[in-house]
Amino acid sequence: MLQLANAENVRAEAQSLRQSPFAIRGLTVSYDQKPAVFSVDATIEPGKLTAIVGPNGAGKSTMLKAALGIIKPLSGQVTHLGRPVADEMHRIAYVPQRASVDWDFPVRVIDVVLMGLFRKTGLLGRLSGADRKHAMACLERVGMTDFASRQIGQLSGGQQQRVFLARALAQDADLYLLDEPFAGVDAATEKAIIAVLKSLRAEGRTVVAVHHDLSTVPDYFDNVLLLNVRKIAEGPVATTFTDENLGAAYGGRLATARIDPAAVAG
């Protein structure tokens, strides 16, 4: 009976990996011998909006970067529909934190969006008229067509974030990973971004976002992954985003997190 149960568990795990667009197993990342992320397992549900939530220093951004190979983990496996993420990067779009981008680089808005097509064309490939039309359509989707010729450094923070979302849209990916997409943006931009993310969900795409504003989680997201170096809980917002789980993730900082989201960003 034990062997049968083990075999069923193995089959269930294999099926879970095949179905998940972003499955993480045993991911560990360390800085100066101190774990930033420790043995995290997560199975992102397809076609859903999932928030990664936790206090400052919880490892949220680190987990995303390690999962994508931007930083090297100590251990762990990350798959997209059962295949290693490294082999599936053409199906994944990543929007980094705005603070990590050099906004003084002399490039126009339209050029930034066209960068989203480099995996298709190659760095030296020629862009077609259809490619440029597609890029403009992505800018229209985020309300930025009037800024296509503007240098990115001349934009406001919210406008810059919209442009990087447009670049991700240009990739026409299955999975969208966003690191703090609402950080430092105005209310109009936040509304525009969540509208786009919900439209991606309606198209059957999967969206995962590091998020710090606890008050908007129930309105914006379907699922939540609560993280504080280790995984605290994962599942639908309705059953997982509870005071008990939030208390386990934030401890004494929970009251501060509810009042001042910036206090627990990162």
Secondary structure as the mmCIF struct_conf table of DSSP 4:
data_model
#
loop_
_struct_conf.conf_type_id
_struct_conf.id
_struct_conf.beg_label_comp_id
_struct_conf.beg_label_asym_id
_struct_conf.beg_label_seq_id
_struct_conf.end_label_comp_id
_struct_conf.end_label_asym_id
_struct_conf.end_label_seq_id
HELX_RH_AL_P HELX_RH_AL_P1 LEU A 2 GLN A 19
BEND BEND1 PRO A 21 PRO A 21
STRN STRN1 PHE A 22 TYR A 31
TURN_TY1_P TURN_TY1_P1 ASP A 32 GLN A 33
STRN STRN2 LYS A 34 ILE A 44
HELX_LH_PP_P HELX_LH_PP_P1 GLU A 45 GLU A 45
TURN_TY1_P TURN_TY1_P2 PRO A 46 GLY A 47
STRN STRN3 LEU A 49 VAL A 53
TURN_TY1_P TURN_TY1_P3 ASN A 56 GLY A 57
BEND BEND2 ALA A 58 GLY A 59
HELX_RH_AL_P HELX_RH_AL_P2 LYS A 60 ALA A 67
TURN_TY1_P TURN_TY1_P4 LEU A 68 GLY A 69
BEND BEND3 ILE A 70 ILE A 71
BEND BEND4 LEU A 74 LEU A 74
STRN STRN4 SER A 75 HIS A 80
TURN_TY1_P TURN_TY1_P5 LEU A 81 GLY A 82
STRN STRN5 ARG A 83 PRO A 84
HELX_RH_3T_P HELX_RH_3T_P1 VAL A 85 ASP A 87
HELX_RH_3T_P HELX_RH_3T_P2 MET A 89 ARG A 91
STRN STRN6 ILE A 92 VAL A 95
HELX_RH_3T_P HELX_RH_3T_P3 ARG A 98 SER A 100
BEND BEND5 VAL A 101 VAL A 101
TURN_TY1_P TURN_TY1_P6 TRP A 103 ASP A 104
BEND BEND6 PHE A 105 PHE A 105
STRN STRN7 ARG A 108 ARG A 108
HELX_RH_AL_P HELX_RH_AL_P3 VAL A 109 LEU A 114
HELX_RH_3T_P HELX_RH_3T_P4 MET A 115 LEU A 117
HELX_RH_AL_P HELX_RH_AL_P4 PHE A 118 THR A 121
TURN_TY1_P TURN_TY1_P7 LEU A 123 LEU A 124
HELX_LH_PP_P HELX_LH_PP_P2 GLY A 125 SER A 128
HELX_RH_AL_P HELX_RH_AL_P5 GLY A 129 ARG A 141
TURN_TY1_P TURN_TY1_P8 VAL A 142 GLY A 143
HELX_RH_3T_P HELX_RH_3T_P5 THR A 145 PHE A 147
TURN_TY1_P TURN_TY1_P9 ALA A 148 SER A 149
BEND BEND7 ARG A 150 ARG A 150
STRN STRN8 GLN A 151 GLN A 151
HELX_RH_3T_P HELX_RH_3T_P6 ILE A 152 GLN A 154
BEND BEND8 LEU A 155 LEU A 155
HELX_RH_AL_P HELX_RH_AL_P6 GLY A 157 ALA A 170
TURN_TY1_P TURN_TY1_P10 GLN A 171 ASP A 172
BEND BEND9 ASP A 174 ASP A 174
STRN STRN9 LEU A 175 ASP A 179
BEND BEND10 GLU A 180 GLU A 180
TURN_TY1_P TURN_TY1_P11 PRO A 181 GLY A 184
HELX_RH_AL_P HELX_RH_AL_P7 ALA A 187 ALA A 202
TURN_TY1_P TURN_TY1_P12 GLU A 203 GLY A 204
STRN STRN10 THR A 206 VAL A 210
HELX_RH_3T_P HELX_RH_3T_P7 LEU A 214 THR A 216
HELX_RH_AL_P HELX_RH_AL_P8 VAL A 217 TYR A 220
BEND BEND11 ASP A 222 ASP A 222
STRN STRN11 ASN A 223 LEU A 227
BEND BEND12 ASN A 228 ARG A 230
STRN STRN12 LYS A 231 PRO A 236
HELX_RH_AL_P HELX_RH_AL_P9 VAL A 237 THR A 240
BEND BEND13 PHE A 241 PHE A 241
HELX_RH_AL_P HELX_RH_AL_P10 ASP A 243 TYR A 250
HELX_RH_3T_P HELX_RH_3T_P8 GLY A 251 ARG A 253
HELX_RH_AL_P HELX_RH_AL_P11 LEU A 254 ILE A 259
HELX_RH_3T_P HELX_RH_3T_P9 PRO A 261 VAL A 264
#
